[in-house]
């Protein structure tokens, strides 16, 4: 995927950043695995992952550390905690600073306990190698001795190449889990909105792996659409986890607003924001749950698991309605949605999306975006990233030629531009840009 | 008040930017039993209120109908229901024809019962004469025969010249009563927000009364500061009634959002907006009840009834706190605190309605308004908007009551223009810019 997507990522990095600049600094890391985190310096040797050019016989380009340290915002995740915005945020919620707080460090650094930090470990490295790939003490030895990928993984390397595993890891921060969650109090204090789509964000990170023959031989080929679909399933499951979390039961008047659609409230009220409500959904003037992941997952499953897709839609509708009724019903429906999303993740993460599937998915995305009804900024954002993942997949799988892929990628530009600023987002401009998109895979 | 109030003309545009569409939804009579409404045509005769020129000996300018029909958005209130936006809102709400829906007509027309509509009554006249002045059937005879104002009132004309009565009438739509409240569902369907301040909106309506010697002889001299103060108290009282109303209790996780501060949610996520506000005690990321009228009322009460001001402040804080009480019956607590705030406002109303706001009051209130804005951190957009209109009312009072000379008024109005610029667009509002504009206005205040 990286050919097309990395190009896209570079070309549209500025555009994408306009949407989610600061959000990209928070990053999945996990501290649940047992190993010692040896530190970024352990990996960045010029014979290892800090090479200026590919070492002879190396299975990887060797420049992974250089890409991370120079271009990847994960590298800055800790240092942003020292900036005025972070200090302001900390003060707003009654903390003396941001850079010493578990609340912040759990996602802005590789915040493993002190007894699991090796000699070269630096908290200030931000979200470094082992935040995602796992503490290396158990596998570094075999890793530098030419072990296979499977052996590395068996010894404790985290399988970020697998869609579901990657989704779990990235979303543990880019949505959150039971130990880290950007709640609305933190948003209100100034935390940027967390926008995310696994496949697109892998590309614009930018990815520091190259899917070449050596990669495919060692790890197999994973399609962008699989990554996208697994990302949607895990994101939805995590959202339901959060909705079911006893800490997020409404306190007095306030539900946990972070679980709702940001633009449902944060929009200028001088525009006619809401068109006709969708059939059966919530009427005008109500705060709506964020549902873009569920919509995406429904489309992803519509051919692979049509019954699950239908059940998902029914439970999401019931969930939406329940928010204006009572919390026990919200929890009941959230549990049902959670189950479906959890079941779909492994299924879709390994599903063989055929060119026909992708064509149908592409068309379904366009239908969703051009249909009138209850339609939101968050939908447009996810539709656009879904289309990007489909185009990338068609290209890397050889279903479309370079030229055609480039033309399709170019056509995504107006889509991105139409929601560059959520304050001035107009569904009509987005729908117009969508209608002009064509997909005609070569067969 | 057609005496050339600066902002009635110069800032109509800016005020309109705040309030343009909202102004169309307007004060309807709470005309429950004020007789038959004879219709606008009954009043618009060219010997009566539709004259091109004042007739000899007339106690009023007689162009009242012409001002209303040509300049006043109340005359368009019904028609605008049939426009694109009105129809869209009705469609979003599943209402059918908005020009037939009582929920719309109750404020967009003089929606009295059919049995109380005279032969010349026309619903399409929108918010017409009798919507505010009351059904004329009982007093028209006296009125055209030269009765005194007091005699007209005694016969059933509504006393819009009295601050309390005017506030009740205008604000019965320009906030609403429990039965004609613009809920968030209606807002979400496309209804514009409804900023209001009694004295300023009276001026920009534009008012069709001329405060000349004849007016003063018949009705006394109006005091803009008093209209402002009473308007704030009634606003607060009505808002508390809406909180107490069982219809507005939360449904599941969905509260009646129209009770809350619009910009608490409707703001950009791209700026760091939140600031600690001691008067709410709420942390970041919370919904915040609209409280601008309570904040204004505290400023005026601090001058005329300091004990009441303190009570109001503490009940207001308790009300805000109750909204985040982590208990199942939190809404009962919210309602109980709203009841307390309402009581505090209630106690202030007779004091404000009777207080003679003199020159020293005007100066003290102007200073207090400026200072509370600069010192305080309470400058939400809605607060700044009310503060701007409060200062306009105080300055208008200074002018009409002769508390400042022309040059001073000119300087103050110029500085007021700076405030209006800052609040012209809620999305672009910046508290520091507002504080700077307030400081500038402070330098123009006359030294006593």
Boltz contact constraints between the chains, C-beta under 6 A:
constraints:
  - contact:
      token1: [A, 92]
      token2: [B, 274]
      max_distance: 6.0
  - contact:
      token1: [A, 92]
      token2: [B, 284]
      max_distance: 6.0
  - contact:
      token1: [A, 184]
      token2: [B, 285]
      max_distance: 6.0
  - contact:
      token1: [A, 185]
      token2: [B, 283]
      max_distance: 6.0
  - contact:
      token1: [A, 185]
      token2: [B, 284]
      max_distance: 6.0
  - contact:
      token1: [A, 185]
      token2: [B, 285]
      max_distance: 6.0
  - contact:
      token1: [A, 187]
      token2: [B, 285]
      max_distance: 6.0
  - contact:
      token1: [A, 188]
      token2: [B, 274]
      max_distance: 6.0
  - contact:
      token1: [A, 188]
      token2: [B, 284]
      max_distance: 6.0
  - contact:
      token1: [A, 188]
      token2: [B, 285]
      max_distance: 6.0
  - contact:
      token1: [A, 189]
      token2: [B, 284]
      max_distance: 6.0
  - contact:
      token1: [A, 190]
      token2: [B, 272]
      max_distance: 6.0
  - contact:
      token1: [A, 193]
      token2: [B, 269]
      max_distance: 6.0
  - contact:
      token1: [A, 250]
      token2: [B, 253]
      max_distance: 6.0
  - contact:
      token1: [A, 251]
      token2: [B, 326]
      max_distance: 6.0
  - contact:
      token1: [A, 252]
      token2: [B, 323]
      max_distance: 6.0
  - contact:
      token1: [A, 252]
      token2: [B, 324]
      max_distance: 6.0
  - contact:
      token1: [A, 252]
      token2: [B, 325]
      max_distance: 6.0
  - contact:
      token1: [A, 252]
      token2: [B, 326]
      max_distance: 6.0
  - contact:
      token1: [A, 252]
      token2: [B, 330]
      max_distance: 6.0
  - contact:
      token1: [A, 253]
      token2: [B, 255]
      max_distance: 6.0
  - contact:
      token1: [A, 253]
      token2: [B, 323]
      max_distance: 6.0
  - contact:
      token1: [A, 254]
      token2: [B, 324]
      max_distance: 6.0
  - contact:
      token1: [A, 255]
      token2: [B, 253]
      max_distance: 6.0
  - contact:
      token1: [A, 265]
      token2: [B, 265]
      max_distance: 6.0
  - contact:
      token1: [A, 266]
      token2: [B, 269]
      max_distance: 6.0
  - contact:
      token1: [A, 268]
      token2: [B, 427]
      max_distance: 6.0
  - contact:
      token1: [A, 269]
      token2: [B, 266]
      max_distance: 6.0
  - contact:
      token1: [A, 272]
      token2: [B, 190]
      max_distance: 6.0
  - contact:
      token1: [A, 274]
      token2: [B, 188]
      max_distance: 6.0
  - contact:
      token1: [A, 283]
      token2: [B, 185]
      max_distance: 6.0
  - contact:
      token1: [A, 284]
      token2: [B, 92]
      max_distance: 6.0
  - contact:
      token1: [A, 284]
      token2: [B, 185]
      max_distance: 6.0
  - contact:
      token1: [A, 284]
      token2: [B, 188]
      max_distance: 6.0
  - contact:
      token1: [A, 284]
      token2: [B, 189]
      max_distance: 6.0
  - contact:
      token1: [A, 285]
      token2: [B, 184]
      max_distance: 6.0
  - contact:
      token1: [A, 285]
      token2: [B, 185]
      max_distance: 6.0
  - contact:
      token1: [A, 285]
      token2: [B, 187]
      max_distance: 6.0
  - contact:
      token1: [A, 285]
      token2: [B, 188]
      max_distance: 6.0
  - contact:
      token1: [A, 286]
      token2: [B, 254]
      max_distance: 6.0
  - contact:
      token1: [A, 323]
      token2: [B, 252]
      max_distance: 6.0
  - contact:
      token1: [A, 323]
      token2: [B, 253]
      max_distance: 6.0
  - contact:
      token1: [A, 324]
      token2: [B, 251]
      max_distance: 6.0
  - contact:
      token1: [A, 324]
      token2: [B, 252]
      max_distance: 6.0
  - contact:
      token1: [A, 324]
      token2: [B, 254]
      max_distance: 6.0
  - contact:
      token1: [A, 325]
      token2: [B, 252]
      max_distance: 6.0
  - contact:
      token1: [A, 326]
      token2: [B, 252]
      max_distance: 6.0
  - contact:
      token1: [A, 423]
      token2: [B, 268]
      max_distance: 6.0
